[in-house]
Amino acid sequence: MRYIKQSLSILFLGAMMASCETQMIEPIDLENLEQGGYIRTISPLSGTSAVRNFNVSKANMAGTKMEIVAEAVTPDKGALFASYDLVVKFVDTTPANGTKTTTDVALKSIPASAFTKDATTGYPRATISITGAEALAATKVAAADVSVGDRFDVTGTMKLTNGKSFTATNTGANITGGDFYASPFAYRLNVVQ
């Protein structure tokens, strides 16, 4: 009897296994997924702030600057990257000399051709700098209207060859605020003595 039960069990399991059908599920088509990108700040890294802070001297606007090494990251090692466009606005935080806050104005556009492929990462890199004098000229604010404590807010837009663009407003907090991605798309030039 025991032999019959074991034989029936094996026969039953065999029939079950023979009747099972495995469905093939298509893997994710990585080639046709939505493509994006970001500009990683390689140096200097200044914490996990969503805005990178730099100082420019009121006494030496032409000689003080924001300077970063930036890396254009896209899934295809930067091949989709077209340009990094920067806009600037002056924020007057010292109302004693009037309120001269401006709206965003074009500052500069750094084309992909200004970036060179990094030997280690394979992504294109460039050094981007903005002097206090460049920020003044773009915003058309007179040097006499700038006081210690005021600032220039610079925001970036990464443009891709497929027509898409990425900024802090359409990028997640992991990209803009994290140390690894380090892509705030926002920089602040604080006016100091």
Secondary structure as UniProt FT lines:
FT   HELIX           2..19
FT   HELIX           30..32
FT   STRAND          38..43
FT   TURN            47..48
FT   STRAND          52..57
FT   HELIX           58..60
FT   TURN            61..63
FT   STRAND          65..73
FT   TURN            75..80
FT   STRAND          81..91
FT   HELIX           95..97
FT   STRAND          105..111
FT   HELIX           112..114
FT   STRAND          116..117
FT   TURN            119..121
FT   STRAND          124..131
FT   HELIX           132..139
FT   HELIX           143..145
FT   TURN            148..149
FT   STRAND          151..160
FT   TURN            161..162
FT   STRAND          165..166
FT   HELIX           168..170
FT   HELIX           173..177
FT   TURN            179..181
FT   STRAND          186..192
//
